[in-house]
Amino acid sequence: MRRLLIVAALLLVLAACSYQPAYEGTRCGPDDSCPAGFICVPGEEGGICTATPPGDDGEPTGADDGGQQDDERLDGSDQAGETDGNNCQQPDADGDGHLALACGGDDCDDSRADVYLGASELCDGVDNDCDGLTDSADDGLRPALCHLQVGVCAGALSSAQDCRDGAWVPCDSDDYLANSPAYEVEENSCDGLDNDCDGRADEELTGPDCPLQQGVCAGSHLACLGADGWAEACGSADYGPDYQQQESSCDGLDNDCDGLTDSDDPDLEIPSCEKQQGVCNGASKLPSHCQGGIWQACGPDDYLAHDDAYEQEESSCDGRDNDCDGSIDEGCAGCTDGATQPCPLQQGVCAGSQSICQDEQWLPCDYSAHSQGSYQLPPETACDGLDNDCDGITDGMQRPCREHHQGICAVGSETCTGPDTWTGCPQPELEECNGIDDDCDGLVDATDSDLVLAPCEHDTGVCAGQHLHGADKCQDGSWAFCDQAEYGSDFGPETCGDGLDNDCDGITDCGPPECDGASQPCQNDCLAGQRLCQQGAWGPCLPEPGPEGEQFQNCGDDLDNDCDGVSDCAVASCDGVSRVCFISCHQGSQSCSGGTWTSCDAEPLVDERPRNGNCSDGVDNDCDGKTDSDEDLCCQTAGTAGSLLLILLWPLGLRRKLARLVELTGESEQTR
């Protein structure tokens, strides 16, 4: 029992007289570090530095570190500085608004403005947030924007593994896929998106094959309709300008894509023979006339096959135009001059036409004069609502669209369906940026003043307002991204501190990761200065030197209030101002005179703690012959309850020493 009382008494003395108010109760540093003579006690809101008895640092008593501990930084590094250890000469040497650890703050490296407790962890080889973890080892590492920031890559951020050796390496496919599952290394999706992030959408895509893949249709593919995906079917434009729904051209091509060419195709449209008057009217060529991609002229056998009354030279006096030259029975006698007879062609514009007998011979029928110029030798070409070749068929002729149209309208063929009315060719569409003449005026994309301008990509920040692409942005059949020409001079990379969302990503100034560490002008109670962007928010205003004089009411606060590098009594405006002063065992006042403070006119103090509860400076502050822990007023601060709490929280090293103390006490009693 006696032994336990001795141990308890020793613990109370050690705990009470080791109280150091300069650090007692401050938060632990990274890795639960505290100044020498303190231990970190866990709490709900973080560790608290609590005093320990001298020598109890977890190492055997008397361990010699060569004085290294005194020089080590509070964050565990071995670089000493003016704010390390117990030396607090510059509370915020780096001007980041965070006090050094030695001054009760949370800045574990007061030489860098981007390092303090709670700062953004950057990829720079430095523990920026003072948690003992660096770069990718820290879950709080702030990602950087990937180098591709257009198309589906907009907003893509690097991942932790991209931070290597204190610098970001380029993002890989996994990073872009994490931002958007639509990302593709090479564009292969028809979805209206810029999947490969090169500034163009759906470029150079090869769609599924069209149903027809023979003849002129070989290699044709479904068209990409952007956000609507691939077209459901192929049309004339997809098959090309030589495509014909029915083979109509003798050109050596399989125009209708059925695997048969020209005369081998039973669907080949057969044209009329050259002679179409008299008995030759209605004569047509044979498929065999298509040779080498060219129609050959009809011969006598072809006309005889059509009508056996055909004669190469008129010899029959039968009232017919046997040689198909427009004259009937020329050379035959027997008609009376002035007599008339109906001409052979009596349909269409030839209806009512007559031949006249002159010099006892029938003159050739003049169908042109009879029809006032409307008659045409077959095949009929005028689309005027008349049967011009007098074959009983009005119009209905066809012609290739390319003969009279351009662009997408030049595909296929068209049919005359009425006076000056042709149908069947594709109709003009709005001119789009696709490398095609959509409106059939012979002009493509940016060269066409009718080009429909597409909306720009962004509509936030300085880009707000539904801007349209300039025509010059239509390049190679797709829209390049809008720039300052469309958005205005404020558009571009984010300018950190101008109050504008310059890159139109919805985040202004300090929000984007790339603005971390940027500064902007500010104004505080001192003078105009700068403030830093830290972890997405603006930090405190850090003043810059200025010409204003020291504020009179602040001439004795040891601060450079006007930020001109001169403080208090050194400022002329402070001459004559008094302040409280302290010297050992005394407190009084002194005046500013001629730029210096007068000697301290002080009276003796009545207790040990003149300022900040100084019970650990080795000085008899109140000159009563007692120093620090010997002073009753100092020792009673900790209290018995606090001492017992420390006993429970002391680390294993102290418990070992207590066990040894009990052992020695027992040996002493046995000796007695």
Secondary structure, DSSP 8 states (H G I E B T S, - for coil): -HHHHHHHHHHHHHHHTT--TTTTT-B--GGG---TTEEEE--TTS-EEEE--TT-SSS-TT---TTHHHHS-TTS-S---TTSTT--S-TTTT-SS--BGGGTSSBS-TT-TT-STT--B-SSSS-TTSSS--GGGSTTB---B-S--SGGGTT-B--GGGEETTEE----HHHHHHH-TT--SS----SSS-TT-SS-SSTT----B-S--SGGGTT-B--B-GGG-B-SS--HHHH-TT--SS----SSS-TTSSS--GGG-TT----B-S--SGGGTT-B--GGGEETTEE----HHHHHHH-TT--SS----SSS-TTSSS-SSTT-----TT-EEE-S--SGGGTT-EEEEETTEE----HHHHTTT----SS----SSS-TTSSS--S--EEEGGGT--GGGGSSEEEEEETTEEE-S-------SSSS-TTSSS--GGG-TT----B-S--SGGGTTT-B--GGGEETTEE----HHHH-TT-SS--TTSSS-TT-SS--TTSSGGGTT-EEEEE-SS-EEEEEEETTEE---EE---S----GGGTTSSS-TTSSS--GGGSGGGTT-EEEEEETTEEEEEEEETTEE---EEEE-SSS-SSTT--SSSS-TT-SS--GGGSHHHHTTT-HHHHHHHHHH--HHHHHHHHHHHHHHHHHHHH-
